[in-house]
Amino acid sequence: MSKIQKLKALHFGAGNIGLGFIGQLLIKSNFVVYFADIDENILKILSLEKKYLVNELGKRLITKEIRGINVVHSNDIKVISLIGEVDLITTSVGVNVLKDISLIIAKGLILRSNKKNFHPLNIISCENLIYATNYLYQQIIKYIPTKLHNFIHDYIGFINSSVDRIVPLKTTKEDKKLSVNVESFYEWVVDKNQFKGLIPNIHGVKFKNNLIYYIERKIFTLNTGHAITAYLGNVYGYQKIIEAISDDRIYKIVLGAMQETGEFLIKKYNLKPESHYLYINKTISRFKNIYINDSIVRVARNPIQKLKFNERFIRPLLGTLKYNLSNSNLLIGIASVLHYRHPKDIESNRLHNFIQKEGIYKTLVNFCGLDNNHKKILFCILNSYFDLSKYYLKKIKLLSN
């Protein structure tokens, strides 16, 4: 009797989400997993140890040892060969890096076509972006010759998904063993209608028809609330998320903003309010997990990306306008982003410099995709910004006395 051959998966990104979430579930699902990354230190440790630790931080600490892994440098030609033979590709590299790996994936798909490998390959991008895999497809197809487009359409599935797990910091211990800290909660929802061939059996994944609801529910609740906690935490001088959300002033605004985005989602998807409010309360309670030592800097990074038109702030804000809903807390949250600056965060410095040169109004127009048709809401954000500025000035005055 022949031995059943394991499915192979290539995951781009041996970082927090890659090791502590996606890779962990794929290995648990009996995939042969290859991690591709550019961090040579991480690759060296993983290559030597062939394992790493995942510390799940819930009501108690549960440490799991993840074994049977393979690694390859993202720029190694072996990656292209792997793409020619694997059954699944997943990514967790960050939205801004998807462009960088698109050429590599395209070369692998061309090789796959040249080898006449007609076995279906499915690609799932696990990033904090609405329809992230669609975006990745748009980058990849630029490099695919027109004559191969039918091959891509027939045999390569581009699957959108929603991923939700707070993974704060990855640490390398003194004994050179790699460990990742994660919260015990996770949710990975995948569009069941986009697969080519059989849908793989992946532990813990929810295969759904109405994916956009799960994407927006997660991004406009978890990501919106988490980001506001970080940016207001910065305004009030905190270093950690747990410190910020424990401040009643911040907690009320964060909860209020999540309820405002919630009212928009309830209207849009005709949800039961009680059920969605339970989801909001569960989500904000996750920010209070005392075992998750999450930093303001990590959650607040890349503010320009977060301010984009279809992202976690502006899109739900416009939704509240469409349904004539309150949005005062969401406005404060957006204003708090404009106050963020960290010397090592390129986007925060770019945003700060633009504000200094052009002012808040032009900044919102330039980075948020708003225009003169949104004058009323632009001035509302301006007012919230200057209210926070008054607090800043008051704080500076108190510190100088």
RODO-782418 format. One record per residue: x, y, z of N, C-alpha, C in turn. Coordinates in steps of 0.1 Angstrom, whole numbers, padded with zeros to 4 digits, always signed. Layout:
N
XYZXYZXYZ ...
This chain:
401
+0009-0012+0000+0000+0000+0000+0009+0012+0000 +0007+0021-0010+0015+0033-0011+0013+0043+0000 +0023+0050+0005+0022+0060+0015+0016+0073+0010 +0006+0078+0018+0000+0091+0014+0010+0102+0015 +0012+0110+0004+0022+0120+0003+0016+0133+0010 +0024+0139+0019+0020+0151+0026+0019+0163+0016 +0010+0172+0019+0009+0184+0011+0021+0193+0016 +0026+0201+0006+0037+0211+0009+0032+0225+0009 +0037+0233+0019+0033+0247+0020+0046+0255+0021 +0046+0267+0014+0057+0277+0014+0051+0289+0021 +0057+0293+0032+0052+0305+0039+0062+0316+0039 +0059+0327+0033+0068+0339+0033+0066+0347+0046 +0077+0348+0054+0076+0356+0066+0078+0347+0078 +0090+0346+0083+0093+0338+0096+0093+0347+0107 +0082+0356+0108+0081+0366+0119+0070+0361+0129 +0065+0371+0136+0055+0368+0146+0043+0360+0141 +0037+0365+0131+0025+0358+0126+0028+0345+0119 +0039+0345+0112+0043+0333+0104+0046+0322+0114 +0054+0324+0124+0058+0313+0133+0047+0311+0143 +0041+0321+0149+0032+0320+0160+0017+0318+0156 +0014+0317+0143+0000+0316+0139-0001+0307+0127 +0002+0312+0115+0000+0305+0102+0008+0292+0101 +0021+0294+0104+0030+0282+0103+0026+0272+0113 +0023+0276+0125+0019+0266+0136+0007+0258+0131 -0003+0265+0126-0015+0257+0121-0013+0248+0110 -0004+0253+0100-0001+0244+0089+0007+0231+0093 +0016+0233+0102+0024+0221+0107+0014+0212+0115 +0005+0218+0123-0005+0210+0130-0014+0202+0121 -0016+0208+0108-0024+0202+0098-0016+0192+0090 -0004+0189+0094+0004+0178+0087+0010+0182+0074 +0011+0196+0072+0018+0200+0060+0033+0199+0062 +0040+0197+0051+0055+0200+0051+0057+0215+0049 +0062+0222+0058+0062+0236+0058+0076+0242+0056 +0078+0251+0046+0090+0258+0043+0088+0273+0047 +0096+0278+0055+0096+0292+0059+0106+0300+0050 +0102+0310+0043+0111+0319+0035+0111+0332+0042 +0124+0337+0044+0125+0350+0051+0139+0356+0046 +0141+0369+0049+0154+0375+0046+0163+0377+0059 +0157+0374+0071+0164+0375+0083+0174+0363+0085 +0186+0365+0082+0196+0354+0083+0198+0348+0097 +0196+0356+0107+0198+0352+0121+0187+0342+0124 +0174+0346+0121+0163+0337+0124+0164+0324+0115 +0168+0325+0103+0169+0313+0094+0180+0304+0099 +0191+0310+0104+0202+0301+0110+0197+0293+0122 +0190+0300+0131+0185+0293+0143+0175+0282+0140 +0166+0286+0131+0156+0276+0127+0162+0264+0119 +0172+0267+0111+0179+0256+0104+0187+0247+0113 +0193+0252+0123+0200+0244+0132+0191+0236+0142 +0181+0243+0147+0173+0236+0157+0162+0228+0151 +0157+0231+0139+0145+0224+0133+0133+0225+0142 +0132+0235+0150+0121+0236+0159+0121+0251+0165 +0109+0254+0171+0108+0267+0179+0097+0265+0189 +0096+0275+0198+0085+0274+0208+0075+0285+0206 +0062+0281+0208+0051+0291+0208+0045+0291+0222 +0046+0303+0229+0041+0305+0242+0027+0311+0241 +0016+0304+0244+0003+0309+0243-0001+0315+0256 -0004+0328+0256-0007+0335+0268-0021+0338+0270 -0028+0330+0278-0042+0332+0281-0044+0332+0296 -0053+0324+0302-0055+0324+0316-0043+0317+0323 -0036+0309+0315-0023+0303+0319-0014+0302+0308 -0001+0300+0310+0009+0299+0300+0009+0285+0295 +0008+0283+0282+0009+0270+0275+0021+0271+0265 +0031+0263+0267+0042+0264+0257+0042+0251+0248 +0042+0254+0235+0041+0243+0225+0054+0243+0217 +0060+0231+0215+0072+0230+0207+0068+0226+0192 +0072+0235+0183+0068+0233+0169+0080+0226+0162 +0078+0214+0156+0090+0207+0150+0087+0205+0135 +0097+0199+0129+0096+0195+0115+0095+0206+0105 +0103+0217+0107+0103+0228+0098+0114+0229+0088 +0113+0236+0077+0123+0238+0068+0124+0253+0065 +0136+0258+0062+0138+0272+0059+0146+0274+0046 +0143+0286+0041+0151+0290+0029+0151+0305+0028 +0162+0311+0023+0162+0326+0022+0153+0330+0011 +0146+0341+0013+0136+0345+0003+0142+0348-0011 +0155+0352-0011+0162+0356-0023+0169+0344-0029 +0168+0332-0023+0175+0320-0028+0167+0315-0040 +0174+0310-0050+0167+0305-0062+0159+0292-0059 +0162+0286-0047+0155+0274-0043+0140+0278-0041 +0137+0291-0037+0123+0295-0035+0115+0293-0048 +0121+0297-0059+0114+0296-0072+0111+0282-0075 +0121+0273-0072+0119+0258-0074+0107+0253-0065 +0107+0258-0053+0096+0253-0044+0083+0257-0049 +0082+0270-0054+0069+0274-0059+0064+0265-0071 +0074+0260-0078+0071+0251-0088+0065+0238-0084 +0065+0234-0071+0061+0221-0066+0051+0221-0055 +0050+0232-0047+0042+0232-0035+0027+0232-0038 +0019+0229-0028+0004+0229-0029-0002+0242-0024 +0005+0249-0015-0001+0261-0009+0010+0271-0006 +0007+0284-0009+0016+0295-0005+0009+0304+0004 +0015+0308+0015+0009+0318+0024+0019+0329+0027 +0014+0340+0031+0023+0352+0034+0019+0359+0047 +0029+0363+0054+0027+0373+0065+0039+0381+0066 +0041+0389+0056+0054+0397+0055+0051+0412+0058 +0039+0416+0059+0035+0430+0060+0031+0435+0046 +0021+0444+0046+0015+0448+0034+0025+0455+0024 +0035+0462+0030+0044+0470+0022+0055+0460+0015 +0056+0448+0020+0066+0439+0014+0060+0430+0004 +0046+0430+0002+0040+0421-0008+0045+0424-0022 +0048+0437-0025+0054+0440-0038+0067+0434-0040 +0075+0433-0029+0089+0427-0030+0089+0413-0033 +0079+0405-0028+0079+0391-0030+0071+0387-0043 +0064+0397-0049+0055+0393-0060+0063+0388-0072 +0075+0394-0075+0083+0390-0086+0088+0376-0084 +0092+0373-0071+0097+0359-0068+0086+0349-0071 +0074+0352-0066+0063+0343-0068+0060+0341-0083 +0060+0353-0090+0057+0352-0105+0067+0343-0112 +0080+0344-0108+0090+0335-0114+0087+0321-0111 +0083+0318-0099+0079+0304-0096+0067+0299-0103 +0058+0308-0106+0046+0304-0113+0049+0301-0128 +0058+0309-0133+0063+0307-0147+0070+0294-0148 +0078+0291-0138+0085+0278-0138+0075+0266-0137 +0065+0268-0129+0055+0258-0127+0048+0255-0141 +0045+0266-0148+0039+0264-0161+0048+0257-0171 +0061+0261-0171+0071+0255-0180+0072+0240-0177 +0071+0236-0164+0072+0222-0160+0059+0214-0163 +0049+0222-0168+0036+0216-0170+0030+0209-0158 +0032+0216-0146+0026+0212-0134+0012+0217-0133 +0002+0209-0136-0012+0213-0136-0019+0210-0123 -0011+0206-0113-0017+0204-0100-0021+0218-0094 -0033+0220-0089-0037+0233-0084-0028+0238-0073 -0025+0251-0073-0017+0258-0063-0026+0269-0058 -0028+0270-0044-0036+0281-0038-0027+0290-0030 -0029+0303-0031-0021+0313-0025-0030+0321-0016 -0026+0322-0003-0034+0330+0007-0025+0340+0014 -0028+0353+0012-0021+0364+0018-0027+0367+0031 -0020+0366+0042-0025+0368+0056-0020+0381+0062 -0025+0392+0056-0020+0405+0060-0032+0413+0065 -0029+0424+0073-0040+0433+0077-0044+0443+0066 -0050+0438+0056-0055+0446+0045-0067+0439+0039 -0077+0447+0036-0089+0442+0030-0086+0436+0016 -0089+0423+0014-0086+0416+0002-0071+0417-0002 -0063+0413+0008-0049+0413+0006-0044+0404-0005 -0050+0393-0007-0046+0384-0018-0049+0390-0032 -0060+0397-0033-0063+0404-0045-0052+0414-0049 -0047+0421-0038-0036+0430-0040-0024+0423-0045 -0021+0412-0038-0009+0404-0042-0010+0399-0056 -0022+0395-0060-0024+0390-0074-0021+0401-0084 -0026+0413-0081-0024+0425-0090-0009+0428-0092 -0001+0425-0081+0014+0427-0082+0020+0416-0090 +0016+0404-0088+0022+0392-0095+0019+0392-0110 +0007+0395-0113+0002+0394-0127+0010+0403-0137 +0016+0414-0131+0024+0423-0139+0036+0416-0145 +0041+0406-0139+0053+0399-0143+0050+0386-0151 +0037+0383-0153+0033+0370-0160+0030+0374-0174 +0037+0367-0184+0034+0369-0198+0020+0366-0201 +0014+0374-0210+0000+0372-0214-0003+0358-0218 +0006+0351-0225+0003+0338-0229+0001+0328-0218 +0005+0332-0206+0004+0323-0194-0008+0326-0185 -0016+0336-0189-0027+0341-0181-0037+0330-0179 -0040+0322-0190-0049+0311-0189-0045+0301-0179 -0032+0298-0179-0026+0288-0169-0029+0293-0155 -0026+0306-0153-0028+0312-0139-0043+0311-0135 -0052+0314-0145-0066+0314-0142-0071+0300-0139 -0066+0290-0146-0071+0277-0145-0065+0269-0133 -0053+0272-0129-0046+0263-0119-0041+0270-0107 -0041+0283-0106-0037+0290-0094-0048+0298-0088 -0051+0294-0075-0061+0300-0068-0056+0312-0059 -0062+0323-0059-0058+0334-0051-0070+0336-0041 -0067+0333-0028-0077+0331-0018-0076+0343-0008 -0086+0351-0006-0087+0361+0004-0090+0355+0018 -0085+0362+0028-0087+0357+0041-0087+0368+0051 -0092+0365+0064-0091+0374+0075-0084+0367+0086 -0073+0373+0091-0065+0367+0102-0066+0376+0115 -0067+0369+0126-0068+0377+0139-0061+0369+0150 -0050+0374+0154-0043+0370+0166-0033+0380+0170 -0033+0384+0182-0023+0394+0187-0010+0386+0190 +0000+0390+0183+0014+0384+0185+0024+0395+0187 +0026+0398+0200+0034+0411+0203+0049+0410+0199 +0056+0402+0206+0071+0402+0204+0076+0388+0202 +0087+0387+0193+0094+0375+0192+0107+0376+0199 +0111+0366+0207+0123+0367+0214+0133+0356+0211 +0146+0359+0210+0156+0349+0209+0163+0347+0222 +0162+0335+0228+0167+0333+0241+0182+0332+0240 +0189+0332+0252+0203+0331+0253+0209+0318+0247 +0201+0307+0248+0205+0295+0243+0203+0293+0228 +0199+0305+0222+0197+0305+0207+0185+0298+0202 +0176+0294+0212+0163+0288+0207+0153+0299+0205 +0146+0298+0194+0136+0308+0191+0123+0306+0197 +0117+0316+0203+0103+0315+0209+0095+0327+0205 +0082+0325+0204+0072+0335+0200+0061+0335+0210 +0057+0347+0215+0046+0349+0224+0034+0353+0216 +0023+0346+0219+0010+0348+0212-0001+0348+0222 -0012+0355+0219-0024+0353+0228-0030+0339+0224 -0038+0334+0233-0044+0321+0231-0055+0322+0220 -0062+0333+0219-0073+0335+0209-0067+0336+0195 -0074+0330+0186-0071+0332+0171-0083+0330+0163 -0083+0336+0151-0093+0334+0141-0087+0335+0127 -0089+0325+0119-0084+0325+0105-0096+0322+0096 -0102+0331+0089-0114+0329+0081-0109+0330+0066 -0113+0320+0058-0109+0320+0044-0121+0318+0035 -0120+0325+0023-0131+0324+0013-0131+0310+0006 -0141+0303+0009-0141+0289+0004-0144+0288-0011 -0148+0299-0017-0152+0299-0031-0141+0301-0041 -0129+0305-0036-0118+0309-0045-0107+0298-0047 -0109+0287-0041-0099+0276-0042-0099+0270-0056 -0088+0266-0061-0086+0257-0072-0084+0243-0067 -0092+0233-0072-0090+0220-0068-0097+0218-0054 -0093+0207-0047-0098+0204-0034-0094+0215-0023 -0103+0218-0014-0100+0227-0003-0092+0219+0007 -0080+0224+0010-0071+0216+0020-0077+0217+0034 -0074+0207+0042-0078+0206+0055-0068+0213+0064 -0071+0225+0069-0062+0233+0077-0068+0234+0091 -0062+0230+0101-0067+0230+0115-0070+0244+0119 -0083+0246+0124-0087+0259+0130-0092+0269+0120 -0091+0266+0107-0096+0276+0097-0111+0275+0095 -0117+0286+0094-0132+0287+0091-0133+0290+0076 -0139+0282+0068-0142+0284+0054-0156+0290+0052 -0156+0302+0047-0169+0309+0047-0172+0315+0032 -0185+0317+0030-0189+0324+0018-0189+0339+0019 -0193+0344+0030-0194+0359+0032-0181+0365+0038 -0170+0363+0032-0157+0367+0038-0156+0382+0041 -0162+0391+0033-0160+0405+0035-0165+0409+0048 -0176+0403+0053-0181+0406+0066-0171+0403+0077 -0164+0392+0076-0155+0388+0086-0142+0397+0085 -0139+0401+0073-0127+0410+0072-0130+0423+0078 -0142+0429+0075-0145+0442+0080-0148+0442+0095 -0154+0431+0100-0157+0430+0114-0144+0430+0122 -0134+0423+0117-0121+0422+0124-0113+0435+0123 -0112+0441+0110-0104+0453+0109-0110+0465+0115 -0123+0466+0114-0130+0478+0120-0133+0477+0135 -0130+0465+0140-0132+0463+0155-0118+0462+0162 -0112+0451+0159-0099+0448+0165-0088+0458+0161 -0086+0460+0148-0075+0469+0143-0078+0483+0146 -0090+0488+0145-0094+0502+0148-0092+0504+0163 -0097+0495+0171-0096+0497+0186-0082+0496+0191 -0074+0486+0185-0060+0485+0190-0052+0497+0186 -0054+0502+0174-0046+0514+0169-0049+0526+0178 -0062+0528+0180-0066+0540+0189-0060+0539+0202 -0060+0527+0208-0053+0525+0221-0039+0529+0221 -0032+0525+0210-0018+0528+0209-0015+0543+0207 -0023+0550+0198-0021+0564+0195-0025+0573+0207 -0036+0570+0213-0039+0577+0225-0030+0574+0237 -0025+0562+0237-0015+0558+0247-0003+0567+0246 +0001+0569+0233+0013+0578+0230+0010+0592+0235 -0002+0597+0232-0005+0611+0236-0004+0612+0251 -0009+0602+0259-0009+0602+0273+0004+0597+0280 +0014+0594+0271+0027+0591+0276+0030+0577+0281 +0022+0568+0276+0024+0554+0280+0033+0546+0270 +0039+0535+0275+0048+0527+0267+0041+0514+0262 +0032+0509+0270+0026+0496+0268+0011+0497+0265 +0005+0488+0257-0009+0487+0254-0017+0485+0267 -0012+0476+0276-0020+0473+0288-0021+0486+0297 -0010+0494+0297-0010+0506+0305-0021+0516+0299 -0021+0517+0286-0030+0526+0279-0045+0523+0281 -0048+0510+0279-0062+0506+0280-0067+0506+0294 -0058+0506+0304-0061+0506+0318-0064+0520+0323 -0061+0530+0314-0065+0544+0317-0079+0546+0313 -0088+0549+0322-0102+0550+0320-0106+0560+0309 -0098+0571+0308-0100+0581+0297-0099+0575+0283 -0088+0567+0282-0085+0560+0269-0095+0549+0266 -0098+0541+0277-0107+0530+0275-0121+0535+0270 -0126+0546+0275-0139+0550+0271-0139+0555+0257 -0129+0561+0252-0128+0565+0238-0127+0553+0229 -0118+0544+0233-0116+0532+0224-0129+0524+0223 -0135+0521+0235-0148+0514+0235-0158+0522+0227 -0159+0535+0228-0168+0543+0221-0166+0542+0206 -0153+0543+0202-0150+0542+0187-0154+0528+0182 -0152+0517+0189-0155+0504+0185-0170+0502+0184 -0178+0509+0193-0192+0509+0192-0197+0517+0180 -0190+0527+0177-0194+0535+0165-0192+0527+0152 -0180+0521+0151-0178+0513+0139-0187+0501+0139 -0191+0496+0151-0200+0485+0153-0214+0489+0148 -0219+0501+0151-0232+0505+0146-0232+0506+0130 -0221+0510+0125-0220+0510+0110-0221+0495+0104 -0214+0486+0111-0214+0472+0106-0228+0466+0108 -0234+0469+0119-0248+0464+0122-0257+0469+0111 -0256+0481+0107-0265+0486+0096-0262+0480+0083 -0249+0479+0080-0245+0474+0067-0248+0460+0065 -0246+0452+0075-0248+0437+0074-0261+0432+0081 -0269+0441+0086-0282+0437+0092-0279+0427+0103 -0269+0431+0112-0265+0422+0123-0274+0423+0135 -0274+0413+0143-0281+0414+0156-0272+0422+0166 -0276+0433+0170-0268+0442+0179-0262+0435+0191 -0270+0426+0198-0265+0419+0209-0253+0411+0206 -0253+0404+0195-0242+0395+0191-0230+0403+0188 -0231+0414+0181-0219+0422+0177-0213+0429+0189 -0222+0433+0198-0217+0440+0210-0209+0430+0219 -0213+0417+0219-0205+0407+0226-0192+0406+0220 -0191+0406+0207-0178+0406+0199-0169+0417+0203 -0175+0429+0204-0168+0441+0208-0162+0440+0222 -0170+0436+0231-0166+0434+0245-0155+0424+0246 -0156+0413+0239-0146+0402+0239-0133+0408+0233 -0134+0415+0223-0122+0421+0216-0114+0431+0225 -0122+0440+0231-0115+0450+0240-0109+0443+0252 -0115+0432+0257-0109+0425+0268-0096+0419+0265 -0094+0416+0252-0081+0410+0248-0070+0420+0249 -0073+0433+0248-0062+0444+0250-0058+0444+0265 -0066+0439+0274-0063+0439+0288-0056+0427+0293 -0052+0418+0284-0045+0406+0287-0031+0409+0294 -0030+0407+0307-0018+0411+0314-0006+0403+0310 -0008+0392+0303+0004+0384+0298+0009+0389+0285 +0002+0397+0278+0006+0402+0265+0014+0415+0267 +0027+0414+0267+0035+0426+0269+0037+0434+0257 +0026+0439+0251+0026+0446+0238+0030+0460+0239 +0038+0465+0230+0043+0479+0231+0034+0488+0222 +0034+0501+0226+0027+0512+0218+0034+0513+0205 +0047+0512+0205+0055+0514+0192+0051+0503+0182 +0050+0491+0186+0047+0480+0177+0033+0482+0170 +0023+0485+0179+0009+0486+0174+0008+0499+0166 +0015+0510+0169+0013+0523+0163+0022+0524+0150 +0030+0515+0147+0039+0516+0135+0032+0517+0122 +0038+0524+0113+0033+0526+0099+0019+0534+0099 +0019+0546+0105+0006+0553+0106+0000+0557+0093 +0009+0559+0083+0004+0563+0069-0005+0552+0063 +0000+0540+0065-0008+0528+0060-0021+0528+0067 -0022+0531+0079-0034+0530+0087-0044+0541+0084 -0039+0552+0078-0047+0563+0075-0053+0563+0061 -0050+0553+0053-0054+0552+0039-0070+0551+0038 -0075+0555+0027-0089+0556+0025-0097+0543+0028 -0092+0532+0025-0099+0519+0027-0095+0512+0039 -0088+0519+0048-0082+0513+0060-0092+0514+0072 -0086+0511+0084-0094+0510+0097-0100+0522+0102 -0096+0534+0097-0101+0547+0103-0111+0553+0093 -0107+0556+0081-0115+0564+0072-0127+0557+0067 -0125+0544+0063-0136+0536+0057-0148+0535+0067 -0146+0531+0080-0157+0531+0089-0162+0545+0092 -0154+0555+0092-0158+0569+0095-0168+0573+0084 -0165+0570+0071-0174+0573+0060-0187+0565+0061 -0186+0553+0067-0197+0545+0069-0207+0551+0079 -0201+0557+0090-0210+0564+0100-0217+0576+0094 -0211+0582+0084-0217+0594+0077-0228+0589+0068 -0226+0578+0061-0236+0572+0052-0249+0569+0060 -0248+0563+0072-0260+0559+0079-0263+0569+0090 -0257+0581+0090-0260+0592+0099-0259+0587+0114 -0247+0581+0117-0244+0576+0130-0234+0585+0137 -0233+0584+0150-0223+0592+0158-0209+0587+0155 -0199+0596+0156-0185+0592+0153-0175+0600+0161 -0179+0606+0172-0170+0616+0179-0158+0609+0184 -0159+0596+0189-0147+0589+0194-0138+0585+0183 -0144+0581+0172-0136+0577+0160-0128+0589+0155 -0134+0601+0155-0127+0613+0151-0115+0616+0161 -0116+0614+0174-0105+0616+0183-0094+0606+0180 -0098+0593+0176-0088+0583+0173-0080+0587+0161 -0087+0592+0150-0080+0597+0138-0070+0608+0142 -0075+0617+0150-0067+0629+0154-0054+0624+0161 -0056+0614+0169-0044+0609+0177-0033+0603+0168 -0037+0598+0157-0027+0593+0147-0018+0604+0143 -0024+0616+0141-0016+0627+0135-0006+0633+0145 -0008+0629+0158+0002+0633+0169+0013+0623+0171 +0013+0612+0163+0023+0602+0166+0036+0605+0159 +0047+0603+0166+0060+0604+0160+0070+0595+0168 +0077+0587+0160+0088+0579+0166+0100+0579+0157 +0112+0582+0163+0124+0584+0155+0127+0573+0146 +0123+0560+0149+0127+0549+0141+0116+0545+0131 +0105+0552+0132+0093+0549+0123+0093+0558+0111 +0097+0553+0100+0099+0562+0088+0085+0569+0084 +0074+0561+0085+0062+0567+0081+0057+0578+0091 +0060+0576+0104+0056+0586+0113+0064+0599+0111 +0076+0598+0108+0085+0610+0105+0080+0617+0092 +0077+0609+0082+0072+0615+0070+0059+0622+0072 +0050+0616+0080+0037+0622+0083+0039+0635+0091 +0048+0635+0101+0051+0647+0109+0057+0658+0100 +0066+0655+0092+0072+0665+0083+0062+0671+0074 +0053+0663+0069+0042+0668+0060+0033+0678+0067 +0030+0674+0080+0021+0682+0088+0028+0696+0090 +0041+0695+0094+0048+0708+0096+0049+0717+0084 +0049+0711+0073+0051+0719+0060+0038+0723+0054 +0028+0714+0054+0015+0717+0047+0003+0719+0056 +0004+0715+0069-0008+0716+0078-0016+0704+0078 -0026+0704+0087-0034+0692+0089-0044+0690+0078 -0050+0700+0073-0060+0698+0063-0054+0691+0050 -0043+0697+0045-0037+0691+0033-0032+0677+0036 -0027+0674+0049-0023+0661+0053-0034+0651+0052 -0046+0654+0057-0057+0645+0056-0061+0643+0041 -0061+0653+0033-0064+0651+0019-0054+0642+0012 -0041+0645+0015-0030+0637+0009-0030+0623+0013 -0031+0620+0026-0028+0606+0030-0041+0598+0032 -0053+0605+0034-0065+0598+0037-0074+0596+0025 -0071+0603+0014-0079+0602+0002-0092+0610+0003 -0092+0619+0013-0104+0628+0014-0102+0640+0005 -0113+0646+0001-0112+0658-0008-0123+0669-0003 -0125+0678-0012-0134+0689-0008-0148+0685-0006 -0152+0673-0011-0165+0668-0008-0167+0663+0006 -0156+0662+0013-0156+0658+0027-0152+0669+0037 -0155+0682+0033-0151+0693+0040-0155+0693+0055 -0168+0689+0057-0174+0689+0070-0166+0680+0079 -0164+0667+0074-0157+0658+0083-0142+0661+0084 -0136+0668+0074-0122+0672+0076-0121+0682+0087 -0130+0692+0088-0130+0702+0099-0133+0695+0112 -0141+0685+0112-0143+0678+0125-0131+0671+0130 -0123+0665+0121-0110+0659+0125-0100+0670+0129 -0101+0681+0122-0092+0692+0126-0095+0697+0141 -0108+0698+0144-0112+0702+0158-0107+0692+0168 -0108+0679+0165-0103+0669+0174-0088+0670+0176 -0081+0672+0165-0067+0673+0165-0062+0685+0174 -0069+0696+0173-0065+0708+0181-0069+0706+0196 -0080+0699+0198-0083+0695+0212-0072+0687+0219 -0067+0678+0211-0055+0670+0216-0043+0678+0217 -0041+0687+0208-0030+0696+0209-0030+0705+0221 -0042+0709+0226-0043+0717+0238-0038+0708+0250 -0041+0695+0250-0037+0686+0260-0022+0685+0260 -0016+0684+0248-0002+0683+0247+0005+0695+0253 +0000+0707+0249+0006+0720+0254+0005+0721+0269 -0007+0716+0275-0009+0716+0289+0001+0707+0296 +0003+0695+0290+0013+0685+0295+0027+0691+0295 +0031+0697+0284+0044+0703+0283+0046+0714+0294 +0035+0722+0296+0036+0733+0306+0038+0727+0320 +0031+0717+0323+0031+0711+0336+0045+0705+0338 +0051+0698+0328+0064+0692+0329+0075+0703+0331 +0073+0715+0325+0083+0725+0326+0083+0733+0339 +0072+0731+0347+0071+0738+0360+0078+0731+0371 
